[in-house]
Amino acid sequence: MPLYFQKRTELRRYNVAFIAVATTATCAAVYAGVGTSLNGAEYLGVAVGIWLLYLLIFSLITKPINSILIRRFGRKQLLAEQQNIARVIIQESFDRKSEIVLPNVDDDLVKAEAVATFKEYFEEQQNRYG
Amino acid sequence: MANDIEEILREVTIKECQSRLAAQQQESDLALDLARKEYESRLAELQRKLDDSTAIKSRVDERLAERLTQALKDNREIWLNNQKPFPSLDSIHIDDPIHHQVLIEDEIAPIYYHPLVQRLAHIKQLSFSYLTFPTATHTRLSHSLGVCKNAELALISIFRKGFVYSSSGKRPITLKEPQKRKLIIKAKVAALLHDIGHGPFGHGLDQYVSAQIDDNSPDKFHGTDYIARYLKETIDSCGVNADNIIRILDKNKRKELDDPWDTLISNLIDSPLDVDRMDYLVRDAHMTGLSIGTVNIQAFTDRMAGFEGENQVLLVFELSAMPYITHLLYARDSMYLNCYEHRTKVVAEKMLTRAIMEFPIRNQLPLDDLILLTDERLLRVFLEFSTPSDVSYKYGLALLTNKPFVEVFSISPKKRVAFDKKKEEVKRQKKLLEETIKKEDREPTAAETVVLSRSLIQPDEEVPLKPAALITTWEDQSLNLELRNLIMPTAWEDEISKHAGLPKEQKLVIVTVPSPSQIEPNRDDIKFVQEIEGGYRIRKFEDLTGFWEGVLTHLADERYNIRVFAATDLGSEQYQRIHDAAKDLLSEKEEIRRD
């Protein structure tokens, strides 16, 4: 089993499941009467708010983390995708296309990562040579 | 990461290049393979077509050869079979533009009507002169009739005198009227038949035919042959001895003549100043419109006489004929310059010769059959029995439609010899003058100074081109007529074509050379009668004349040209190239000093 998410839908499903579990756990704790200084309704509201915040932060950090994981553990697959993209770029240059257009990526995160590496490379080249 | 990407890009680029190269190679291989297959298929198709066309051409050639053989057989049937014997014929009075009336007596009318004699009505006297002089379409028959008339007038004139000259004085002619008439009839028959051996276009094929039979007078050769083989019976039936006529017409058999008067007749018909020339000069001058050729025939016939020699009567002229004779010789050479050797006629005759040489089924056209054709028939043979791509067809068509080749270069070797001789003489005279002045130890006079300071070659003087060594080699071949008339000029044509960048197989260049008979004008056989003590003697023309000899030699030099012609459809640049190539080949390069 890979240590990263390969598809965007998988990551989204993971996020939703995690939030659902967390929300369920929070609701269960409220109903079980876990004693706090807050009343039940307030506590629930704060708890949900915290979870929503967490959800927001979580969903913001899971993508870069996944990128790191892909670059760390999915090197072989990433390389294959990079080679595919490089082939497209080279072919287009050989075919005398006026500008290089990187492929759109919908669902495949490895492919998206490969595209991102090329974007970074070209931006760097552009910055270097103006 | 950037290095990784660069590394990836490099690897992928290399792979892509390799893959593209491989793809292109594959594509090229594929295209090459396809092209090869296409080429092979087309080649096979062309080969098949070529085989088909070769087979068709072979069949066409076979068919053409069969048709030509049949056509020649039909032609022989027309001219050689004198099928209908004439029961009795009346005398024939023929209107003539020169002599007004020519009479063919009833007893010799069958000879006149013989197909071989009538064939002369289809051979133009001046071959291709009509290309330049459109009215000059008179025939060998009309000329032969004119010679008949002249022979008759000459004999009547000689008989009217009543005597012949001899070394012991004037001797009376003892012939009776019937004998005289018989001689006149004999002379007329010989005159009527003197040109019977002419092939199509008369002298137009002389260079070709003389090379084939190795004889400089092909018309005489064939003429006596025709008389012996086809006319003997008819002539004998007219009361004239055919063998006698052959001996009169054949120079080699004149010694066999047994009647002294037969020598006179042979001199009348064929000698340097004969009735043949008297007719053709006047007739040709009249028909071309070139009045320079006109001579006074009666002045000659009135001054003709017989000179009794050893068992022969020779034709002589009285001294008063001299101005008329010099005029005739001048008129003759002028006619040669302006008509008989006119460049258009000369090249047309050479084109005719080349058309025969290049005729694809030449083997099916034997010389005897060729000679028996008439003018129009020969041209039709080229058009009917060769294809438009053949040289003989193109030449035949050009001749038929008056598009002969045009002259681009000419060289006159004898003019150069005369020029060098003249300059040598001037040099010699200058040297002589210098020596005289030196010997007399004095200053040159004003006139002598002018002579001494005069340049050898004047500033505006035309210097004839110096002929190349190969022309001397060619001149040495006068005994090998085939080499001289046909092989060497053809080699020059090929050489000039090659250097002018023209395909030699298309025969776009023609070189004409003068005939061997043109080298020396034969005038030494003109005989005059001169009174001496106790009788008369014969003097030769050359002993009597000085000035005219120079004039005639000059005209002969003018006539002696080697000319280069080219097809009419070439551009000016090509003409220039041919001119330059011809000049390089036929003349020596030299620097003219005019100081």
Interface residues (C-beta under 8 A of the other chain):
Chain A: L79 Q82 Q83 A86 R87 I89 I90 Q91 F94 T117 F118 E120 Y121 E124 Q125
Chain B: M1 A2 D4 I5 E6 I8 L9 E11 V12 T13 K15 E16 R20
